[in-house]
Amino acid sequence: MAAKIILGIWLAAVIIASFVYMSSTQGLGETGRIIIYHVPAAWIAVLAYLMATVNSLGYLRRHAIRLDRKAKVSAELGTVFCLLATVTGAIWSKAAWGLYWNWDPRQTSIVVLLLVYGAYFALRSSIADEDRRARLSAVYAIFAFLTVPFLVFIVPRVYFSLHPDLINIKERSFAMDRKMLVVFFSSLLGFTGLYAWLYNIRLRLEKLLHRAETRGEKHR
Protein backbone atom coordinates (compact mmCIF):
# COMPACT_ATOMS: atom_id res chain seq x y z
CA MET A 1 0.00 0.00 0.00
CA ALA A 2 2.79 2.43 0.93
CA ALA A 3 4.56 1.77 -2.38
CA LYS A 4 1.37 2.59 -4.34
CA ILE A 5 0.92 5.85 -2.42
CA ILE A 6 4.54 6.85 -3.00
CA LEU A 7 4.25 6.02 -6.71
CA GLY A 8 1.05 8.04 -7.02
CA ILE A 9 2.58 11.05 -5.27
CA TRP A 10 5.73 10.75 -7.38
CA LEU A 11 3.83 10.70 -10.68
CA ALA A 12 1.57 13.55 -9.57
CA ALA A 13 4.66 15.58 -8.68
CA VAL A 14 6.16 14.84 -12.12
CA ILE A 15 2.99 16.04 -13.88
CA ILE A 16 2.87 19.25 -11.84
CA ALA A 17 6.61 19.87 -12.25
CA SER A 18 6.39 19.42 -16.03
CA PHE A 19 4.07 22.45 -16.18
CA VAL A 20 5.18 24.54 -13.21
CA TYR A 21 8.85 23.85 -12.48
CA MET A 22 10.19 23.03 -15.95
CA SER A 23 10.63 25.79 -18.52
CA SER A 24 9.55 25.43 -22.15
CA THR A 25 12.03 23.42 -24.18
CA GLN A 26 14.55 25.04 -26.48
CA GLY A 27 13.46 24.70 -30.10
CA LEU A 28 10.05 23.16 -29.29
CA GLY A 29 8.34 25.70 -27.03
CA GLU A 30 5.44 24.73 -24.79
CA THR A 31 4.62 21.59 -26.81
CA GLY A 32 7.98 20.14 -25.88
CA ARG A 33 6.68 19.40 -22.39
CA ILE A 34 5.11 16.24 -23.77
CA ILE A 35 8.60 14.77 -24.02
CA ILE A 36 8.34 14.13 -20.28
CA TYR A 37 5.72 11.47 -21.07
CA HIS A 38 6.52 10.47 -24.65
CA VAL A 39 10.13 9.37 -24.27
CA PRO A 40 9.73 7.46 -20.97
CA ALA A 41 6.73 5.61 -22.47
CA ALA A 42 8.83 4.59 -25.47
CA TRP A 43 11.75 3.45 -23.31
CA ILE A 44 9.51 1.44 -20.99
CA ALA A 45 7.95 -0.22 -24.05
CA VAL A 46 11.43 -1.36 -25.09
CA LEU A 47 12.19 -2.52 -21.53
CA ALA A 48 8.93 -4.50 -21.34
CA TYR A 49 9.57 -6.17 -24.70
CA LEU A 50 13.07 -7.03 -23.50
CA MET A 51 11.65 -8.63 -20.35
CA ALA A 52 9.20 -10.61 -22.50
CA THR A 53 12.18 -11.92 -24.47
CA VAL A 54 14.18 -12.79 -21.34
CA ASN A 55 11.24 -14.74 -19.91
CA SER A 56 10.66 -16.45 -23.26
CA LEU A 57 14.28 -17.61 -23.30
CA GLY A 58 13.81 -18.80 -19.75
CA TYR A 59 10.74 -20.79 -20.74
CA LEU A 60 12.55 -22.54 -23.59
CA ARG A 61 15.31 -23.55 -21.18
CA ARG A 62 13.21 -24.54 -18.16
CA HIS A 63 9.70 -25.19 -19.57
CA ALA A 64 8.11 -23.45 -16.56
CA ILE A 65 4.67 -22.14 -17.50
CA ARG A 66 5.03 -19.24 -15.05
CA LEU A 67 7.76 -17.84 -17.32
CA ASP A 68 5.35 -17.94 -20.25
CA ARG A 69 2.84 -15.95 -18.19
CA LYS A 70 5.54 -13.42 -17.31
CA ALA A 71 6.49 -13.09 -20.98
CA LYS A 72 2.86 -12.55 -21.95
CA VAL A 73 2.31 -9.89 -19.27
CA SER A 74 5.47 -8.02 -20.25
CA ALA A 75 4.49 -8.11 -23.93
CA GLU A 76 1.03 -6.77 -23.04
CA LEU A 77 2.45 -3.90 -21.01
CA GLY A 78 5.06 -3.20 -23.66
CA THR A 79 2.26 -2.79 -26.18
CA VAL A 80 0.31 -0.51 -23.82
CA PHE A 81 3.32 1.76 -23.36
CA CYS A 82 4.06 1.59 -27.08
CA LEU A 83 0.52 2.78 -27.79
CA LEU A 84 0.98 5.57 -25.23
CA ALA A 85 4.19 6.62 -26.98
CA THR A 86 2.33 6.57 -30.31
CA VAL A 87 -0.52 8.77 -29.01
CA THR A 88 1.77 11.29 -27.31
CA GLY A 89 3.94 11.32 -30.41
CA ALA A 90 0.91 12.11 -32.57
CA ILE A 91 -0.01 15.01 -30.28
CA TRP A 92 3.55 16.27 -30.52
CA SER A 93 3.42 15.88 -34.32
CA LYS A 94 0.25 17.98 -34.55
CA ALA A 95 1.76 20.81 -32.53
CA ALA A 96 5.15 20.73 -34.25
CA TRP A 97 4.29 19.85 -37.86
CA GLY A 98 0.56 20.58 -38.18
CA LEU A 99 -0.50 16.95 -38.65
CA TYR A 100 -1.21 14.19 -36.18
CA TRP A 101 0.26 11.68 -38.62
CA ASN A 102 2.58 12.15 -41.59
CA TRP A 103 4.32 8.76 -41.82
CA ASP A 104 7.61 10.10 -40.58
CA PRO A 105 10.17 7.23 -40.22
CA ARG A 106 9.66 7.12 -36.44
CA GLN A 107 5.88 7.03 -36.79
CA THR A 108 6.09 4.35 -39.46
CA SER A 109 8.50 2.19 -37.50
CA ILE A 110 6.36 2.28 -34.36
CA VAL A 111 3.31 1.12 -36.38
CA VAL A 112 5.35 -1.80 -37.71
CA LEU A 113 6.43 -2.62 -34.15
CA LEU A 114 2.81 -2.65 -32.98
CA LEU A 115 1.90 -4.98 -35.85
CA VAL A 116 4.78 -7.32 -34.96
CA TYR A 117 3.56 -7.66 -31.38
CA GLY A 118 -0.07 -7.71 -32.44
CA ALA A 119 0.82 -10.89 -34.34
CA TYR A 120 2.27 -12.28 -31.09
CA PHE A 121 -1.11 -11.99 -29.38
CA ALA A 122 -2.88 -13.35 -32.44
CA LEU A 123 -0.59 -16.39 -32.33
CA ARG A 124 -1.32 -16.97 -28.65
CA SER A 125 -5.06 -16.74 -29.14
CA SER A 126 -5.01 -19.23 -32.02
CA ILE A 127 -3.45 -22.12 -30.06
CA ALA A 128 -5.48 -23.98 -27.44
CA ASP A 129 -2.82 -26.33 -26.07
CA GLU A 130 -0.98 -24.56 -23.25
CA ASP A 131 2.47 -26.09 -23.75
CA ARG A 132 2.45 -25.68 -27.52
CA ARG A 133 1.19 -22.11 -27.18
CA ALA A 134 3.91 -21.26 -24.69
CA ARG A 135 6.65 -22.83 -26.83
CA LEU A 136 5.66 -21.19 -30.11
CA SER A 137 4.99 -17.84 -28.41
CA ALA A 138 8.43 -17.92 -26.79
CA VAL A 139 10.14 -18.52 -30.13
CA TYR A 140 8.10 -15.75 -31.77
CA ALA A 141 8.81 -13.29 -28.92
CA ILE A 142 12.55 -13.82 -29.30
CA PHE A 143 12.49 -13.17 -33.03
CA ALA A 144 10.07 -10.25 -32.55
CA PHE A 145 12.48 -8.50 -30.20
CA LEU A 146 15.22 -8.66 -32.85
CA THR A 147 13.16 -6.08 -34.76
CA VAL A 148 12.99 -3.67 -31.81
CA PRO A 149 16.52 -2.15 -32.03
CA PHE A 150 16.16 -1.96 -35.81
CA LEU A 151 12.75 -0.23 -35.76
CA VAL A 152 13.31 2.00 -32.72
CA PHE A 153 16.95 3.05 -33.05
CA ILE A 154 18.24 2.34 -36.56
CA VAL A 155 15.50 3.11 -39.11
CA PRO A 156 14.70 6.62 -37.76
CA ARG A 157 18.39 7.52 -37.98
CA VAL A 158 19.08 6.02 -41.39
CA TYR A 159 16.27 7.99 -43.03
CA PHE A 160 15.62 11.70 -42.63
CA SER A 161 13.19 12.36 -39.81
CA LEU A 162 11.52 15.52 -38.55
CA HIS A 163 11.60 13.99 -35.09
CA PRO A 164 14.13 15.83 -32.87
CA ASP A 165 16.93 13.98 -31.10
CA LEU A 166 17.65 14.34 -27.39
CA ILE A 167 21.11 15.67 -28.09
CA ASN A 168 22.26 19.10 -29.14
CA ILE A 169 22.69 18.68 -32.91
CA LYS A 170 21.62 21.78 -34.84
CA GLU A 171 18.15 22.12 -36.34
CA ARG A 172 16.32 18.96 -35.29
CA SER A 173 17.39 18.90 -31.66
CA PHE A 174 17.29 20.86 -28.47
CA ALA A 175 19.33 21.00 -25.30
CA MET A 176 17.90 19.94 -21.96
CA ASP A 177 18.57 22.41 -19.17
CA ARG A 178 19.03 21.33 -15.55
CA LYS A 179 15.35 21.67 -14.62
CA MET A 180 14.20 19.65 -17.60
CA LEU A 181 16.75 16.92 -16.87
CA VAL A 182 15.49 16.64 -13.29
CA VAL A 183 11.86 16.30 -14.39
CA PHE A 184 12.75 14.01 -17.29
CA PHE A 185 14.67 11.49 -15.19
CA SER A 186 12.04 11.71 -12.45
CA SER A 187 9.44 10.82 -15.07
CA LEU A 188 11.57 7.96 -16.33
CA LEU A 189 11.85 6.59 -12.80
CA GLY A 190 8.11 7.07 -12.24
CA PHE A 191 7.22 5.26 -15.47
CA THR A 192 9.51 2.40 -14.46
CA GLY A 193 7.73 2.16 -11.12
CA LEU A 194 4.37 2.25 -12.90
CA TYR A 195 5.46 -0.60 -15.16
CA ALA A 196 6.61 -2.67 -12.17
CA TRP A 197 3.33 -2.03 -10.33
CA LEU A 198 1.17 -2.91 -13.34
CA TYR A 199 3.32 -5.96 -14.01
CA ASN A 200 2.80 -7.32 -10.50
CA ILE A 201 -0.96 -6.72 -10.62
CA ARG A 202 -1.34 -8.29 -14.07
CA LEU A 203 0.80 -11.27 -13.10
CA ARG A 204 -1.30 -11.92 -9.99
CA LEU A 205 -4.42 -11.84 -12.15
CA GLU A 206 -2.86 -14.33 -14.58
CA LYS A 207 -2.07 -16.68 -11.69
CA LEU A 208 -5.65 -16.46 -10.38
CA LEU A 209 -7.07 -17.12 -13.85
CA HIS A 210 -4.73 -20.07 -14.29
CA ARG A 211 -5.81 -21.57 -10.94
CA ALA A 212 -9.48 -21.07 -11.81
CA GLU A 213 -9.01 -22.76 -15.20
CA THR A 214 -7.14 -25.67 -13.58
CA ARG A 215 -9.87 -26.19 -10.98
CA GLY A 216 -12.55 -25.99 -13.67
CA GLU A 217 -10.82 -28.71 -15.70
CA LYS A 218 -10.55 -30.96 -12.62
CA HIS A 219 -14.29 -30.69 -11.92
CA ARG A 220 -15.28 -31.60 -15.48
C-alpha positions in Angstrom: 0.0 0.0 0.0 2.8 2.4 0.9 4.6 1.8 -2.4 1.4 2.6 -4.3 0.9 5.8 -2.4 4.5 6.9 -3.0 4.3 6.0 -6.7 1.1 8.0 -7.0 2.6 11.1 -5.3 5.7 10.7 -7.4 3.8 10.7 -10.7 1.6 13.5 -9.6 4.7 15.6 -8.7 6.2 14.8 -12.1 3.0 16.0 -13.9 2.9 19.2 -11.8 6.6 19.9 -12.3 6.4 19.4 -16.0 4.1 22.5 -16.2 5.2 24.5 -13.2 8.9 23.8 -12.5 10.2 23.0 -15.9 10.6 25.8 -18.5 9.6 25.4 -22.1 12.0 23.4 -24.2 14.5 25.0 -26.5 13.5 24.7 -30.1 10.0 23.2 -29.3 8.3 25.7 -27.0 5.4 24.7 -24.8 4.6 21.6 -26.8 8.0 20.1 -25.9 6.7 19.4 -22.4 5.1 16.2 -23.8 8.6 14.8 -24.0 8.3 14.1 -20.3 5.7 11.5 -21.1 6.5 10.5 -24.7 10.1 9.4 -24.3 9.7 7.5 -21.0 6.7 5.6 -22.5 8.8 4.6 -25.5 11.7 3.5 -23.3 9.5 1.4 -21.0 8.0 -0.2 -24.0 11.4 -1.4 -25.1 12.2 -2.5 -21.5 8.9 -4.5 -21.3 9.6 -6.2 -24.7 13.1 -7.0 -23.5 11.6 -8.6 -20.4 9.2 -10.6 -22.5 12.2 -11.9 -24.5 14.2 -12.8 -21.3 11.2 -14.7 -19.9 10.7 -16.5 -23.3 14.3 -17.6 -23.3 13.8 -18.8 -19.7 10.7 -20.8 -20.7 12.5 -22.5 -23.6 15.3 -23.6 -21.2 13.2 -24.5 -18.2 9.7 -25.2 -19.6 8.1 -23.5 -16.6 4.7 -22.1 -17.5 5.0 -19.2 -15.1 7.8 -17.8 -17.3 5.4 -17.9 -20.2 2.8 -15.9 -18.2 5.5 -13.4 -17.3 6.5 -13.1 -21.0 2.9 -12.5 -21.9 2.3 -9.9 -19.3 5.5 -8.0 -20.3 4.5 -8.1 -23.9 1.0 -6.8 -23.0 2.4 -3.9 -21.0 5.1 -3.2 -23.7 2.3 -2.8 -26.2 0.3 -0.5 -23.8 3.3 1.8 -23.4 4.1 1.6 -27.1 0.5 2.8 -27.8 1.0 5.6 -25.2 4.2 6.6 -27.0 2.3 6.6 -30.3 -0.5 8.8 -29.0 1.8 11.3 -27.3 3.9 11.3 -30.4 0.9 12.1 -32.6 0.0 15.0 -30.3 3.5 16.3 -30.5 3.4 15.9 -34.3 0.2 18.0 -34.6 1.8 20.8 -32.5 5.1 20.7 -34.2 4.3 19.9 -37.9 0.6 20.6 -38.2 -0.5 17.0 -38.7 -1.2 14.2 -36.2 0.3 11.7 -38.6 2.6 12.1 -41.6 4.3 8.8 -41.8 7.6 10.1 -40.6 10.2 7.2 -40.2 9.7 7.1 -36.4 5.9 7.0 -36.8 6.1 4.4 -39.5 8.5 2.2 -37.5 6.4 2.3 -34.4 3.3 1.1 -36.4 5.3 -1.8 -37.7 6.4 -2.6 -34.1 2.8 -2.6 -33.0 1.9 -5.0 -35.9 4.8 -7.3 -35.0 3.6 -7.7 -31.4 -0.1 -7.7 -32.4 0.8 -10.9 -34.3 2.3 -12.3 -31.1 -1.1 -12.0 -29.4 -2.9 -13.3 -32.4 -0.6 -16.4 -32.3 -1.3 -17.0 -28.7 -5.1 -16.7 -29.1 -5.0 -19.2 -32.0 -3.4 -22.1 -30.1 -5.5 -24.0 -27.4 -2.8 -26.3 -26.1 -1.0 -24.6 -23.3 2.5 -26.1 -23.7 2.5 -25.7 -27.5 1.2 -22.1 -27.2 3.9 -21.3 -24.7 6.6 -22.8 -26.8 5.7 -21.2 -30.1 5.0 -17.8 -28.4 8.4 -17.9 -26.8 10.1 -18.5 -30.1 8.1 -15.7 -31.8 8.8 -13.3 -28.9 12.6 -13.8 -29.3 12.5 -13.2 -33.0 10.1 -10.2 -32.6 12.5 -8.5 -30.2 15.2 -8.7 -32.8 13.2 -6.1 -34.8 13.0 -3.7 -31.8 16.5 -2.2 -32.0 16.2 -2.0 -35.8 12.8 -0.2 -35.8 13.3 2.0 -32.7 16.9 3.1 -33.0 18.2 2.3 -36.6 15.5 3.1 -39.1 14.7 6.6 -37.8 18.4 7.5 -38.0 19.1 6.0 -41.4 16.3 8.0 -43.0 15.6 11.7 -42.6 13.2 12.4 -39.8 11.5 15.5 -38.6 11.6 14.0 -35.1 14.1 15.8 -32.9 16.9 14.0 -31.1 17.6 14.3 -27.4 21.1 15.7 -28.1 22.3 19.1 -29.1 22.7 18.7 -32.9 21.6 21.8 -34.8 18.1 22.1 -36.3 16.3 19.0 -35.3 17.4 18.9 -31.7 17.3 20.9 -28.5 19.3 21.0 -25.3 17.9 19.9 -22.0 18.6 22.4 -19.2 19.0 21.3 -15.6 15.4 21.7 -14.6 14.2 19.6 -17.6 16.7 16.9 -16.9 15.5 16.6 -13.3 11.9 16.3 -14.4 12.7 14.0 -17.3 14.7 11.5 -15.2 12.0 11.7 -12.5 9.4 10.8 -15.1 11.6 8.0 -16.3 11.8 6.6 -12.8 8.1 7.1 -12.2 7.2 5.3 -15.5 9.5 2.4 -14.5 7.7 2.2 -11.1 4.4 2.3 -12.9 5.5 -0.6 -15.2 6.6 -2.7 -12.2 3.3 -2.0 -10.3 1.2 -2.9 -13.3 3.3 -6.0 -14.0 2.8 -7.3 -10.5 -1.0 -6.7 -10.6 -1.3 -8.3 -14.1 0.8 -11.3 -13.1 -1.3 -11.9 -10.0 -4.4 -11.8 -12.2 -2.9 -14.3 -14.6 -2.1 -16.7 -11.7 -5.6 -16.5 -10.4 -7.1 -17.1 -13.8 -4.7 -20.1 -14.3 -5.8 -21.6 -10.9 -9.5 -21.1 -11.8 -9.0 -22.8 -15.2 -7.1 -25.7 -13.6 -9.9 -26.2 -11.0 -12.5 -26.0 -13.7 -10.8 -28.7 -15.7 -10.6 -31.0 -12.6 -14.3 -30.7 -11.9 -15.3 -31.6 -15.5 
